Amino acid sequence: MLPPVAVSPLIKTARYSALIAGIIYGKKRYDYLKPIAAEERRIEEEEKKIQEEQARIAKILAEANEDTILK
Amino acid sequence: MAQAVQKLVSKVPGMINATVAYSKPRLATFWYYARVELVPPSPAEIPKAIQEATNLVKGLQAGRLGQTTVREAVRNGLVATEVLMWFYIGECIGKGGIVGYDV
């Protein structure tokens, strides 16, 4: 087994500051994206409700309009 | 069916022992290297790091860039890539997930 290498202090500081910077960046971006996603979900829910309503109305109209003597 | 499950469950302690016996020496090797190589910089080393960084910048300005061998350049590139990957690992820790943001 080779003896462990003495890592230069520059590389050590760079590694750990990159780690901490990454944690901070990840947290900040997550906090930024979370309300945006909640808003999008809310808008999608509302639009889906409207679509369902229209589909229901269209179905009723279609049923009322089909005229056939086979009923 | 129940017998098969019982047999499986009775093998679990044996499997755990086998896992521990397998990983102990490898963990020891890991700690042997990590205690020297992966340890965070002590406060005394930070001014040395800043000094090394300024030396690097001065050397760059003095035109030593043309004198680096390809081997040195590749090694420096690999080290820089490793430092960059630590940033991404930090980002994964910060966002609480490996792939994508779980919003």
Backbone of each chain as nested JSON, in Angstrom:
{
  "chains": [
    {"id": "A", "residues": [
      {"number": 1, "name": "MET", "atoms": {"N": [0.85, -1.201, 0.0], "CA": [0.0, 0.0, 0.0], "C": [0.869, 1.228, 0.0]}},
      {"number": 2, "name": "LEU", "atoms": {"N": [0.602, 2.136, -0.913], "CA": [1.373, 3.369, -0.929], "C": [0.962, 4.225, 0.258]}},
      {"number": 3, "name": "PRO", "atoms": {"N": [1.89, 5.045, 0.779], "CA": [1.5, 5.948, 1.872], "C": [0.565, 7.015, 1.337]}},
      {"number": 4, "name": "PRO", "atoms": {"N": [-0.301, 7.553, 2.202], "CA": [-1.224, 8.59, 1.711], "C": [-0.486, 9.839, 1.272]}},
      {"number": 5, "name": "VAL", "atoms": {"N": [-1.011, 10.46, 0.254], "CA": [-0.365, 11.623, -0.349], "C": [-0.71, 12.864, 0.46]}},
      {"number": 6, "name": "ALA", "atoms": {"N": [0.251, 13.767, 0.628], "CA": [-0.04, 15.034, 1.299], "C": [-0.656, 15.966, 0.27]}},
      {"number": 7, "name": "VAL", "atoms": {"N": [-1.943, 16.265, 0.454], "CA": [-2.648, 17.088, -0.533], "C": [-2.314, 18.552, -0.279]}},
      {"number": 8, "name": "SER", "atoms": {"N": [-2.13, 19.316, -1.366], "CA": [-1.781, 20.724, -1.213], "C": [-2.932, 21.486, -0.591]}},
      {"number": 9, "name": "PRO", "atoms": {"N": [-2.651, 22.485, 0.256], "CA": [-3.729, 23.206, 0.955], "C": [-4.675, 23.921, -0.003]}},
      {"number": 10, "name": "LEU", "atoms": {"N": [-4.12, 24.361, -1.157], "CA": [-4.99, 25.049, -2.11], "C": [-6.107, 24.127, -2.583]}},
      {"number": 11, "name": "ILE", "atoms": {"N": [-5.72, 22.874, -2.887], "CA": [-6.729, 21.942, -3.374], "C": [-7.736, 21.628, -2.283]}},
      {"number": 12, "name": "LYS", "atoms": {"N": [-7.24, 21.518, -1.037], "CA": [-8.168, 21.195, 0.054], "C": [-9.171, 22.3, 0.27]}},
      {"number": 13, "name": "THR", "atoms": {"N": [-8.674, 23.559, 0.326], "CA": [-9.611, 24.669, 0.521], "C": [-10.569, 24.764, -0.65]}},
      {"number": 14, "name": "ALA", "atoms": {"N": [-10.035, 24.563, -1.875], "CA": [-10.906, 24.667, -3.053], "C": [-12.009, 23.621, -2.994]}},
      {"number": 15, "name": "ARG", "atoms": {"N": [-11.659, 22.379, -2.61], "CA": [-12.669, 21.321, -2.551], "C": [-13.778, 21.651, -1.576]}},
      {"number": 16, "name": "TYR", "atoms": {"N": [-13.367, 22.007, -0.336], "CA": [-14.401, 22.193, 0.673], "C": [-15.179, 23.472, 0.453]}},
      {"number": 17, "name": "SER", "atoms": {"N": [-14.546, 24.513, -0.092], "CA": [-15.351, 25.706, -0.378], "C": [-16.292, 25.44, -1.538]}},
      {"number": 18, "name": "ALA", "atoms": {"N": [-15.876, 24.602, -2.504], "CA": [-16.802, 24.239, -3.581], "C": [-17.974, 23.459, -3.022]}},
      {"number": 19, "name": "LEU", "atoms": {"N": [-17.696, 22.561, -2.044], "CA": [-18.783, 21.784, -1.444], "C": [-19.781, 22.7, -0.772]}},
      {"number": 20, "name": "ILE", "atoms": {"N": [-19.282, 23.642, 0.054], "CA": [-20.186, 24.526, 0.791], "C": [-20.934, 25.431, -0.178]}},
      {"number": 21, "name": "ALA", "atoms": {"N": [-20.207, 25.925, -1.206], "CA": [-20.883, 26.773, -2.2], "C": [-21.987, 25.993, -2.903]}},
      {"number": 22, "name": "GLY", "atoms": {"N": [-21.714, 24.713, -3.184], "CA": [-22.739, 23.898, -3.832], "C": [-23.954, 23.705, -2.953]}},
      {"number": 23, "name": "ILE", "atoms": {"N": [-23.731, 23.463, -1.655], "CA": [-24.869, 23.277, -0.751], "C": [-25.717, 24.536, -0.722]}},
      {"number": 24, "name": "ILE", "atoms": {"N": [-25.043, 25.696, -0.61], "CA": [-25.789, 26.953, -0.542], "C": [-26.557, 27.179, -1.841]}},
      {"number": 25, "name": "TYR", "atoms": {"N": [-25.888, 26.912, -2.979], "CA": [-26.544, 27.125, -4.262], "C": [-27.752, 26.207, -4.418]}},
      {"number": 26, "name": "GLY", "atoms": {"N": [-27.585, 24.934, -4.013], "CA": [-28.696, 24.0, -4.134], "C": [-29.882, 24.43, -3.298]}},
      {"number": 27, "name": "LYS", "atoms": {"N": [-29.59, 24.862, -2.057], "CA": [-30.678, 25.276, -1.184], "C": [-31.39, 26.493, -1.753]}},
      {"number": 28, "name": "LYS", "atoms": {"N": [-30.594, 27.493, -2.24], "CA": [-31.21, 28.713, -2.741], "C": [-32.079, 28.42, -3.949]}},
      {"number": 29, "name": "ARG", "atoms": {"N": [-31.55, 27.575, -4.862], "CA": [-32.318, 27.306, -6.071], "C": [-33.599, 26.532, -5.745]}},
      {"number": 30, "name": "TYR", "atoms": {"N": [-33.5, 25.613, -4.79], "CA": [-34.684, 24.866, -4.386], "C": [-35.751, 25.8, -3.838]}},
      {"number": 31, "name": "ASP", "atoms": {"N": [-35.312, 26.742, -2.958], "CA": [-36.282, 27.668, -2.392], "C": [-36.875, 28.575, -3.452]}},
      {"number": 32, "name": "TYR", "atoms": {"N": [-36.106, 28.839, -4.513], "CA": [-36.636, 29.674, -5.586], "C": [-37.623, 28.9, -6.433]}},
      {"number": 33, "name": "LEU", "atoms": {"N": [-37.345, 27.636, -6.695], "CA": [-38.184, 26.864, -7.611], "C": [-39.462, 26.368, -6.959]}},
      {"number": 34, "name": "LYS", "atoms": {"N": [-39.473, 26.231, -5.624], "CA": [-40.63, 25.609, -4.987], "C": [-41.925, 26.397, -5.182]}},
      {"number": 35, "name": "PRO", "atoms": {"N": [-41.962, 27.728, -4.909], "CA": [-43.242, 28.419, -5.119], "C": [-43.667, 28.455, -6.576]}},
      {"number": 36, "name": "ILE", "atoms": {"N": [-42.682, 28.493, -7.474], "CA": [-43.036, 28.507, -8.897], "C": [-43.742, 27.217, -9.274]}},
      {"number": 37, "name": "ALA", "atoms": {"N": [-43.234, 26.105, -8.752], "CA": [-43.869, 24.826, -9.071], "C": [-45.255, 24.726, -8.46]}},
      {"number": 38, "name": "ALA", "atoms": {"N": [-45.407, 25.25, -7.229], "CA": [-46.727, 25.215, -6.59], "C": [-47.729, 26.037, -7.402]}},
      {"number": 39, "name": "GLU", "atoms": {"N": [-47.277, 27.206, -7.886], "CA": [-48.147, 28.057, -8.692], "C": [-48.567, 27.337, -9.963]}},
      {"number": 40, "name": "GLU", "atoms": {"N": [-47.59, 26.692, -10.609], "CA": [-47.92, 26.001, -11.869], "C": [-48.915, 24.881, -11.626]}},
      {"number": 41, "name": "ARG", "atoms": {"N": [-48.73, 24.184, -10.487], "CA": [-49.652, 23.087, -10.201], "C": [-51.06, 23.611, -9.982]}},
      {"number": 42, "name": "ARG", "atoms": {"N": [-51.154, 24.769, -9.287], "CA": [-52.474, 25.338, -9.017], "C": [-53.159, 25.718, -10.319]}},
      {"number": 43, "name": "ILE", "atoms": {"N": [-52.394, 26.366, -11.221], "CA": [-52.98, 26.786, -12.495], "C": [-53.424, 25.574, -13.291]}},
      {"number": 44, "name": "GLU", "atoms": {"N": [-52.603, 24.499, -13.232], "CA": [-52.973, 23.32, -13.995], "C": [-54.244, 22.692, -13.437]}},
      {"number": 45, "name": "GLU", "atoms": {"N": [-54.382, 22.696, -12.093], "CA": [-55.605, 22.157, -11.489], "C": [-56.832, 22.908, -11.981]}},
      {"number": 46, "name": "GLU", "atoms": {"N": [-56.751, 24.254, -11.956], "CA": [-57.914, 25.05, -12.363], "C": [-58.27, 24.778, -13.811]}},
      {"number": 47, "name": "GLU", "atoms": {"N": [-57.239, 24.741, -14.667], "CA": [-57.531, 24.521, -16.092], "C": [-58.124, 23.144, -16.302]}},
      {"number": 48, "name": "LYS", "atoms": {"N": [-57.644, 22.168, -15.513], "CA": [-58.196, 20.821, -15.672], "C": [-59.669, 20.801, -15.288]}},
      {"number": 49, "name": "LYS", "atoms": {"N": [-60.004, 21.545, -14.211], "CA": [-61.416, 21.59, -13.81], "C": [-62.283, 22.183, -14.9]}},
      {"number": 50, "name": "ILE", "atoms": {"N": [-61.767, 23.277, -15.502], "CA": [-62.549, 23.92, -16.567], "C": [-62.724, 22.961, -17.73]}},
      {"number": 51, "name": "GLN", "atoms": {"N": [-61.647, 22.25, -18.066], "CA": [-61.719, 21.302, -19.181], "C": [-62.753, 20.211, -18.892]}},
      {"number": 52, "name": "GLU", "atoms": {"N": [-62.716, 19.71, -17.631], "CA": [-63.672, 18.644, -17.285], "C": [-65.099, 19.136, -17.409]}},
      {"number": 53, "name": "GLU", "atoms": {"N": [-65.315, 20.378, -16.942], "CA": [-66.663, 20.957, -17.028], "C": [-67.13, 21.013, -18.467]}},
      {"number": 54, "name": "GLN", "atoms": {"N": [-66.239, 21.501, -19.323], "CA": [-66.613, 21.632, -20.738], "C": [-66.848, 20.268, -21.355]}},
      {"number": 55, "name": "ALA", "atoms": {"N": [-66.034, 19.295, -20.974], "CA": [-66.223, 17.953, -21.535], "C": [-67.573, 17.397, -21.117]}},
      {"number": 56, "name": "ARG", "atoms": {"N": [-67.927, 17.671, -19.87], "CA": [-69.213, 17.158, -19.38], "C": [-70.37, 17.775, -20.162]}},
      {"number": 57, "name": "ILE", "atoms": {"N": [-70.274, 19.105, -20.339], "CA": [-71.332, 19.792, -21.085], "C": [-71.388, 19.277, -22.507]}},
      {"number": 58, "name": "ALA", "atoms": {"N": [-70.215, 19.089, -23.124], "CA": [-70.188, 18.61, -24.516], "C": [-70.803, 17.23, -24.607]}},
      {"number": 59, "name": "LYS", "atoms": {"N": [-70.55, 16.41, -23.59], "CA": [-71.094, 15.046, -23.636], "C": [-72.615, 15.08, -23.563]}},
      {"number": 60, "name": "ILE", "atoms": {"N": [-73.127, 15.932, -22.662], "CA": [-74.585, 16.005, -22.514], "C": [-75.213, 16.489, -23.815]}},
      {"number": 61, "name": "LEU", "atoms": {"N": [-74.591, 17.531, -24.433], "CA": [-75.115, 18.036, -25.686], "C": [-75.085, 16.966, -26.755]}},
      {"number": 62, "name": "ALA", "atoms": {"N": [-73.962, 16.22, -26.791], "CA": [-73.837, 15.194, -27.829], "C": [-74.909, 14.131, -27.638]}},
      {"number": 63, "name": "GLU", "atoms": {"N": [-75.143, 13.774, -26.382], "CA": [-76.175, 12.758, -26.142], "C": [-77.542, 13.268, -26.532]}},
      {"number": 64, "name": "ALA", "atoms": {"N": [-77.769, 14.569, -26.248], "CA": [-79.105, 15.098, -26.559], "C": [-79.294, 15.253, -28.059]}},
      {"number": 65, "name": "ASN", "atoms": {"N": [-78.206, 15.471, -28.764], "CA": [-78.363, 15.788, -30.177], "C": [-78.401, 14.57, -31.067]}},
      {"number": 66, "name": "GLU", "atoms": {"N": [-77.982, 13.429, -30.554], "CA": [-77.966, 12.302, -31.479], "C": [-79.394, 11.801, -31.645]}},
      {"number": 67, "name": "ASP", "atoms": {"N": [-79.855, 11.86, -32.882], "CA": [-81.211, 11.381, -33.098], "C": [-81.162, 10.153, -33.978]}},
      {"number": 68, "name": "THR", "atoms": {"N": [-81.672, 9.139, -33.44], "CA": [-81.742, 7.915, -34.224], "C": [-83.028, 7.211, -33.84]}},
      {"number": 69, "name": "ILE", "atoms": {"N": [-83.572, 6.508, -34.801], "CA": [-84.833, 5.852, -34.487], "C": [-84.601, 4.483, -33.868]}},
      {"number": 70, "name": "LEU", "atoms": {"N": [-83.296, 4.16, -33.664], "CA": [-83.001, 2.823, -33.139], "C": [-83.094, 2.757, -31.622]}},
      {"number": 71, "name": "LYS", "atoms": {"N": [-83.59, 3.829, -30.949], "CA": [-83.591, 3.781, -29.463], "C": [-84.899, 3.239, -28.955]}}
    ]},
    {"id": "B", "residues": [
      {"number": 1, "name": "MET", "atoms": {"N": [-44.417, -21.829, 0.712], "CA": [-44.197, -20.367, 0.642], "C": [-43.666, -19.845, 1.971]}},
      {"number": 2, "name": "ALA", "atoms": {"N": [-44.338, -20.227, 3.032], "CA": [-43.909, -19.746, 4.359], "C": [-42.532, -20.315, 4.69]}},
      {"number": 3, "name": "GLN", "atoms": {"N": [-42.314, -21.565, 4.267], "CA": [-41.013, -22.184, 4.544], "C": [-39.902, -21.458, 3.815]}},
      {"number": 4, "name": "ALA", "atoms": {"N": [-40.181, -21.044, 2.571], "CA": [-39.147, -20.339, 1.795], "C": [-38.806, -19.016, 2.463]}},
      {"number": 5, "name": "VAL", "atoms": {"N": [-39.859, -18.319, 2.948], "CA": [-39.607, -17.036, 3.623], "C": [-38.797, -17.265, 4.886]}},
      {"number": 6, "name": "GLN", "atoms": {"N": [-39.137, -18.35, 5.627], "CA": [-38.394, -18.623, 6.867], "C": [-36.935, -18.891, 6.585]}},
      {"number": 7, "name": "LYS", "atoms": {"N": [-36.708, -19.673, 5.506], "CA": [-35.313, -19.985, 5.187], "C": [-34.555, -18.715, 4.843]}},
      {"number": 8, "name": "LEU", "atoms": {"N": [-35.209, -17.814, 4.097], "CA": [-34.564, -16.562, 3.719], "C": [-34.242, -15.741, 4.957]}},
      {"number": 9, "name": "VAL", "atoms": {"N": [-35.232, -15.642, 5.857], "CA": [-35.034, -14.821, 7.051], "C": [-33.912, -15.389, 7.909]}},
      {"number": 10, "name": "SER", "atoms": {"N": [-33.785, -16.724, 7.948], "CA": [-32.734, -17.3, 8.795], "C": [-31.367, -17.053, 8.205]}},
      {"number": 11, "name": "LYS", "atoms": {"N": [-31.325, -16.722, 6.903], "CA": [-30.002, -16.481, 6.308], "C": [-29.531, -15.053, 6.531]}},
      {"number": 12, "name": "VAL", "atoms": {"N": [-30.432, -14.165, 6.947], "CA": [-30.062, -12.745, 7.031], "C": [-28.921, -12.485, 8.006]}},
      {"number": 13, "name": "PRO", "atoms": {"N": [-28.924, -13.059, 9.254], "CA": [-27.774, -12.772, 10.139], "C": [-26.461, -13.205, 9.506]}},
      {"number": 14, "name": "GLY", "atoms": {"N": [-26.491, -14.355, 8.818], "CA": [-25.267, -14.808, 8.158], "C": [-24.811, -13.825, 7.113]}},
      {"number": 15, "name": "MET", "atoms": {"N": [-25.792, -13.263, 6.374], "CA": [-25.431, -12.311, 5.324], "C": [-24.867, -11.048, 5.928]}},
      {"number": 16, "name": "ILE", "atoms": {"N": [-25.485, -10.605, 7.037], "CA": [-24.972, -9.382, 7.672], "C": [-23.539, -9.599, 8.132]}},
      {"number": 17, "name": "ASN", "atoms": {"N": [-23.284, -10.779, 8.741], "CA": [-21.909, -11.062, 9.188], "C": [-20.946, -11.06, 8.03]}},
      {"number": 18, "name": "ALA", "atoms": {"N": [-21.39, -11.648, 6.931], "CA": [-20.512, -11.704, 5.761], "C": [-20.223, -10.305, 5.239]}},
      {"number": 19, "name": "THR", "atoms": {"N": [-21.269, -9.432, 5.222], "CA": [-21.057, -8.061, 4.751], "C": [-20.062, -7.336, 5.639]}},
      {"number": 20, "name": "VAL", "atoms": {"N": [-20.238, -7.491, 6.971], "CA": [-19.336, -6.794, 7.892], "C": [-17.909, -7.297, 7.711]}},
      {"number": 21, "name": "ALA", "atoms": {"N": [-17.762, -8.62, 7.608], "CA": [-16.414, -9.181, 7.463], "C": [-15.766, -8.723, 6.167]}},
      {"number": 22, "name": "TYR", "atoms": {"N": [-16.594, -8.549, 5.123], "CA": [-16.05, -8.109, 3.843], "C": [-15.619, -6.66, 3.898]}},
      {"number": 23, "name": "SER", "atoms": {"N": [-16.468, -5.832, 4.541], "CA": [-16.223, -4.395, 4.437], "C": [-15.237, -3.88, 5.462]}},
      {"number": 24, "name": "LYS", "atoms": {"N": [-14.978, -4.652, 6.543], "CA": [-14.083, -4.114, 7.583], "C": [-12.705, -3.741, 7.063]}},
      {"number": 25, "name": "PRO", "atoms": {"N": [-11.989, -4.664, 6.39], "CA": [-10.655, -4.258, 5.921], "C": [-10.7, -3.144, 4.902]}},
      {"number": 26, "name": "ARG", "atoms": {"N": [-11.733, -3.17, 4.034], "CA": [-11.812, -2.109, 3.025], "C": [-12.109, -0.763, 3.656]}},
      {"number": 27, "name": "LEU", "atoms": {"N": [-12.968, -0.78, 4.7], "CA": [-13.23, 0.466, 5.423], "C": [-11.956, 0.968, 6.079]}},
      {"number": 28, "name": "ALA", "atoms": {"N": [-11.147, 0.019, 6.613], "CA": [-9.897, 0.404, 7.257], "C": [-8.969, 1.083, 6.261]}},
      {"number": 29, "name": "THR", "atoms": {"N": [-8.883, 0.516, 5.05], "CA": [-8.049, 1.158, 4.023], "C": [-8.565, 2.545, 3.704]}},
      {"number": 30, "name": "PHE", "atoms": {"N": [-9.903, 2.641, 3.58], "CA": [-10.495, 3.934, 3.264], "C": [-10.119, 4.969, 4.318]}},
      {"number": 31, "name": "TRP", "atoms": {"N": [-10.308, 4.591, 5.606], "CA": [-9.969, 5.552, 6.658], "C": [-8.487, 5.868, 6.662]}},
      {"number": 32, "name": "TYR", "atoms": {"N": [-7.658, 4.877, 6.376], "CA": [-6.212, 5.095, 6.361], "C": [-5.836, 6.205, 5.387]}},
      {"number": 33, "name": "TYR", "atoms": {"N": [-6.494, 6.202, 4.208], "CA": [-6.183, 7.255, 3.248], "C": [-6.969, 8.523, 3.508]}},
      {"number": 34, "name": "ALA", "atoms": {"N": [-8.242, 8.364, 3.927], "CA": [-9.1, 9.558, 4.04], "C": [-8.654, 10.457, 5.181]}},
      {"number": 35, "name": "ARG", "atoms": {"N": [-8.066, 9.848, 6.239], "CA": [-7.685, 10.694, 7.357], "C": [-6.586, 11.664, 6.995]}},
      {"number": 36, "name": "VAL", "atoms": {"N": [-5.832, 11.366, 5.942], "CA": [-4.776, 12.289, 5.52], "C": [-5.204, 13.101, 4.318]}},
      {"number": 37, "name": "GLU", "atoms": {"N": [-5.914, 12.438, 3.377], "CA": [-6.131, 13.114, 2.099], "C": [-7.426, 13.888, 2.035]}},
      {"number": 38, "name": "LEU", "atoms": {"N": [-8.497, 13.389, 2.712], "CA": [-9.801, 14.009, 2.528], "C": [-10.158, 14.954, 3.66]}},
      {"number": 39, "name": "VAL", "atoms": {"N": [-9.218, 15.218, 4.548], "CA": [-9.568, 15.993, 5.726], "C": [-9.692, 17.47, 5.33]}},
      {"number": 40, "name": "PRO", "atoms": {"N": [-10.647, 18.23, 5.92], "CA": [-10.768, 19.642, 5.542], "C": [-9.542, 20.425, 5.993]}},
      {"number": 41, "name": "PRO", "atoms": {"N": [-9.275, 21.567, 5.366], "CA": [-8.06, 22.316, 5.696], "C": [-8.158, 22.932, 7.086]}},
      {"number": 42, "name": "SER", "atoms": {"N": [-7.094, 22.805, 7.876], "CA": [-7.09, 23.434, 9.185], "C": [-6.913, 24.938, 8.984]}},
      {"number": 43, "name": "PRO", "atoms": {"N": [-7.312, 25.765, 9.976], "CA": [-7.238, 27.226, 9.787], "C": [-5.825, 27.704, 9.473]}},
      {"number": 44, "name": "ALA", "atoms": {"N": [-4.806, 26.93, 9.884], "CA": [-3.442, 27.361, 9.595], "C": [-3.094, 27.197, 8.13]}},
      {"number": 45, "name": "GLU", "atoms": {"N": [-3.858, 26.337, 7.451], "CA": [-3.481, 26.064, 6.063], "C": [-4.101, 27.034, 5.093]}},
      {"number": 46, "name": "ILE", "atoms": {"N": [-5.085, 27.805, 5.546], "CA": [-5.792, 28.671, 4.605], "C": [-4.879, 29.772, 4.063]}},
      {"number": 47, "name": "PRO", "atoms": {"N": [-4.05, 30.444, 4.905], "CA": [-3.148, 31.455, 4.297], "C": [-2.169, 30.829, 3.307]}},
      {"number": 48, "name": "LYS", "atoms": {"N": [-1.757, 29.576, 3.601], "CA": [-0.88, 28.905, 2.631], "C": [-1.594, 28.705, 1.308]}},
      {"number": 49, "name": "ALA", "atoms": {"N": [-2.888, 28.38, 1.404], "CA": [-3.658, 28.173, 0.178], "C": [-3.747, 29.465, -0.621]}},
      {"number": 50, "name": "ILE", "atoms": {"N": [-3.982, 30.583, 0.102], "CA": [-4.086, 31.876, -0.591], "C": [-2.744, 32.204, -1.248]}},
      {"number": 51, "name": "GLN", "atoms": {"N": [-1.64, 31.879, -0.525], "CA": [-0.312, 32.131, -1.095], "C": [-0.101, 31.327, -2.367]}},
      {"number": 52, "name": "GLU", "atoms": {"N": [-0.497, 30.049, -2.301], "CA": [-0.337, 29.211, -3.493], "C": [-1.147, 29.742, -4.65]}},
      {"number": 53, "name": "ALA", "atoms": {"N": [-2.342, 30.25, -4.331], "CA": [-3.19, 30.776, -5.406], "C": [-2.539, 31.988, -6.054]}},
      {"number": 54, "name": "THR", "atoms": {"N": [-1.97, 32.894, -5.22], "CA": [-1.329, 34.076, -5.794], "C": [-0.105, 33.667, -6.612]}},
      {"number": 55, "name": "ASN", "atoms": {"N": [0.635, 32.648, -6.114], "CA": [1.773, 32.161, -6.897], "C": [1.333, 31.668, -8.261]}},
      {"number": 56, "name": "LEU", "atoms": {"N": [0.2, 30.959, -8.223], "CA": [-0.334, 30.432, -9.479], "C": [-0.635, 31.561, -10.454]}},
      {"number": 57, "name": "VAL", "atoms": {"N": [-1.309, 32.61, -9.925], "CA": [-1.706, 33.725, -10.806], "C": [-0.459, 34.426, -11.336]}},
      {"number": 58, "name": "LYS", "atoms": {"N": [0.533, 34.609, -10.428], "CA": [1.764, 35.295, -10.882], "C": [2.486, 34.475, -11.939]}},
      {"number": 59, "name": "GLY", "atoms": {"N": [2.53, 33.161, -11.707], "CA": [3.183, 32.311, -12.688], "C": [2.486, 32.374, -14.03]}},
      {"number": 60, "name": "LEU", "atoms": {"N": [1.148, 32.454, -13.975], "CA": [0.378, 32.572, -15.212], "C": [0.738, 33.85, -15.936]}},
      {"number": 61, "name": "GLN", "atoms": {"N": [0.835, 34.962, -15.141], "CA": [1.114, 36.231, -15.772], "C": [2.529, 36.26, -16.338]}},
      {"number": 62, "name": "ALA", "atoms": {"N": [3.469, 35.534, -15.659], "CA": [4.855, 35.571, -16.135], "C": [5.051, 34.746, -17.383]}},
      {"number": 63, "name": "GLY", "atoms": {"N": [4.002, 34.129, -17.858], "CA": [4.109, 33.445, -19.138], "C": [4.551, 32.004, -19.03]}},
      {"number": 64, "name": "ARG", "atoms": {"N": [4.374, 31.417, -17.797], "CA": [4.797, 30.025, -17.662], "C": [3.81, 29.067, -18.294]}},
      {"number": 65, "name": "LEU", "atoms": {"N": [2.713, 29.626, -18.817], "CA": [1.691, 28.741, -19.368], "C": [2.25, 27.923, -20.52]}},
      {"number": 66, "name": "GLY", "atoms": {"N": [3.14, 28.549, -21.312], "CA": [3.689, 27.833, -22.462], "C": [4.693, 26.773, -22.084]}},
      {"number": 67, "name": "GLN", "atoms": {"N": [5.099, 26.761, -20.794], "CA": [6.143, 25.816, -20.412], "C": [5.596, 24.59, -19.715]}},
      {"number": 68, "name": "THR", "atoms": {"N": [4.272, 24.536, -19.543], "CA": [3.735, 23.35, -18.869], "C": [3.698, 22.198, -19.852]}},
      {"number": 69, "name": "THR", "atoms": {"N": [4.109, 21.037, -19.384], "CA": [4.042, 19.869, -20.257], "C": [2.599, 19.407, -20.359]}},
      {"number": 70, "name": "VAL", "atoms": {"N": [2.34, 18.59, -21.384], "CA": [0.977, 18.083, -21.564], "C": [0.586, 17.224, -20.366]}},
      {"number": 71, "name": "ARG", "atoms": {"N": [1.538, 16.461, -19.864], "CA": [1.234, 15.612, -18.701], "C": [0.788, 16.452, -17.526]}},
      {"number": 72, "name": "GLU", "atoms": {"N": [1.518, 17.56, -17.271], "CA": [1.125, 18.442, -16.168], "C": [-0.243, 19.038, -16.416]}},
      {"number": 73, "name": "ALA", "atoms": {"N": [-0.464, 19.446, -17.689], "CA": [-1.731, 20.085, -18.005], "C": [-2.889, 19.113, -17.79]}},
      {"number": 74, "name": "VAL", "atoms": {"N": [-2.696, 17.858, -18.213], "CA": [-3.769, 16.88, -18.029], "C": [-4.01, 16.643, -16.547]}},
      {"number": 75, "name": "ARG", "atoms": {"N": [-2.93, 16.553, -15.777], "CA": [-3.107, 16.319, -14.344], "C": [-3.849, 17.473, -13.7]}},
      {"number": 76, "name": "ASN", "atoms": {"N": [-3.451, 18.717, -14.055], "CA": [-4.154, 19.868, -13.491], "C": [-5.618, 19.891, -13.901]}},
      {"number": 77, "name": "GLY", "atoms": {"N": [-5.88, 19.487, -15.158], "CA": [-7.263, 19.439, -15.609], "C": [-8.081, 18.447, -14.809]}},
      {"number": 78, "name": "LEU", "atoms": {"N": [-7.476, 17.287, -14.51], "CA": [-8.209, 16.287, -13.723], "C": [-8.49, 16.795, -12.322]}},
      {"number": 79, "name": "VAL", "atoms": {"N": [-7.499, 17.463, -11.72], "CA": [-7.716, 17.99, -10.367], "C": [-8.821, 19.035, -10.384]}},
      {"number": 80, "name": "ALA", "atoms": {"N": [-8.798, 19.92, -11.417], "CA": [-9.834, 20.951, -11.496], "C": [-11.211, 20.321, -11.668]}},
      {"number": 81, "name": "THR", "atoms": {"N": [-11.281, 19.242, -12.485], "CA": [-12.565, 18.571, -12.663], "C": [-13.049, 17.985, -11.344]}},
      {"number": 82, "name": "GLU", "atoms": {"N": [-12.122, 17.413, -10.567], "CA": [-12.548, 16.845, -9.294], "C": [-13.099, 17.918, -8.375]}},
      {"number": 83, "name": "VAL", "atoms": {"N": [-12.441, 19.083, -8.329], "CA": [-12.934, 20.158, -7.473], "C": [-14.322, 20.591, -7.934]}},
      {"number": 84, "name": "LEU", "atoms": {"N": [-14.527, 20.637, -9.272], "CA": [-15.841, 20.999, -9.795], "C": [-16.901, 19.997, -9.363]}},
      {"number": 85, "name": "MET", "atoms": {"N": [-16.554, 18.698, -9.37], "CA": [-17.533, 17.684, -8.989], "C": [-17.955, 17.837, -7.533]}},
      {"number": 86, "name": "TRP", "atoms": {"N": [-17.048, 18.304, -6.677], "CA": [-17.452, 18.529, -5.287], "C": [-18.564, 19.577, -5.217]}},
      {"number": 87, "name": "PHE", "atoms": {"N": [-18.516, 20.566, -6.125], "CA": [-19.588, 21.566, -6.152], "C": [-20.925, 20.906, -6.46]}},
      {"number": 88, "name": "TYR", "atoms": {"N": [-20.922, 19.968, -7.421], "CA": [-22.188, 19.33, -7.785], "C": [-22.697, 18.442, -6.666]}},
      {"number": 89, "name": "ILE", "atoms": {"N": [-21.762, 17.784, -5.949], "CA": [-22.197, 16.984, -4.809], "C": [-22.837, 17.879, -3.761]}},
      {"number": 90, "name": "GLY", "atoms": {"N": [-22.217, 19.07, -3.527], "CA": [-22.819, 20.012, -2.594], "C": [-24.203, 20.427, -3.042]}},
      {"number": 91, "name": "GLU", "atoms": {"N": [-24.37, 20.623, -4.362], "CA": [-25.687, 21.013, -4.858], "C": [-26.696, 19.905, -4.614]}},
      {"number": 92, "name": "CYS", "atoms": {"N": [-26.302, 18.649, -4.81], "CA": [-27.213, 17.54, -4.537], "C": [-27.61, 17.516, -3.077]}},
      {"number": 93, "name": "ILE", "atoms": {"N": [-26.644, 17.786, -2.174], "CA": [-26.974, 17.813, -0.745], "C": [-27.946, 18.942, -0.461]}},
      {"number": 94, "name": "GLY", "atoms": {"N": [-27.711, 20.106, -1.1], "CA": [-28.558, 21.264, -0.806], "C": [-29.967, 21.107, -1.313]}},
      {"number": 95, "name": "LYS", "atoms": {"N": [-30.119, 20.422, -2.463], "CA": [-31.469, 20.331, -2.999], "C": [-32.197, 19.098, -2.508]}},
      {"number": 96, "name": "GLY", "atoms": {"N": [-31.501, 18.25, -1.724], "CA": [-32.194, 17.111, -1.138], "C": [-32.589, 16.045, -2.134]}},
      {"number": 97, "name": "GLY", "atoms": {"N": [-31.73, 15.68, -3.056], "CA": [-32.067, 14.667, -4.032], "C": [-30.914, 14.517, -4.98]}},
      {"number": 98, "name": "ILE", "atoms": {"N": [-30.887, 13.425, -5.73], "CA": [-29.753, 13.211, -6.635], "C": [-30.058, 13.753, -8.016]}},
      {"number": 99, "name": "VAL", "atoms": {"N": [-31.231, 13.402, -8.532], "CA": [-31.572, 13.863, -9.878], "C": [-32.715, 14.847, -9.756]}},
      {"number": 100, "name": "GLY", "atoms": {"N": [-32.512, 16.058, -10.173], "CA": [-33.613, 16.998, -10.263], "C": [-34.034, 17.569, -8.925]}},
      {"number": 101, "name": "TYR", "atoms": {"N": [-34.801, 18.632, -9.0], "CA": [-35.298, 19.301, -7.811], "C": [-36.696, 18.772, -7.503]}},
      {"number": 102, "name": "ASP", "atoms": {"N": [-36.899, 18.353, -6.281], "CA": [-38.164, 17.716, -5.924], "C": [-39.166, 18.763, -5.447]}},
      {"number": 103, "name": "VAL", "atoms": {"N": [-39.615, 19.645, -6.394], "CA": [-40.566, 20.681, -5.992], "C": [-41.977, 20.159, -6.214]}}
    ]}
  ]
}
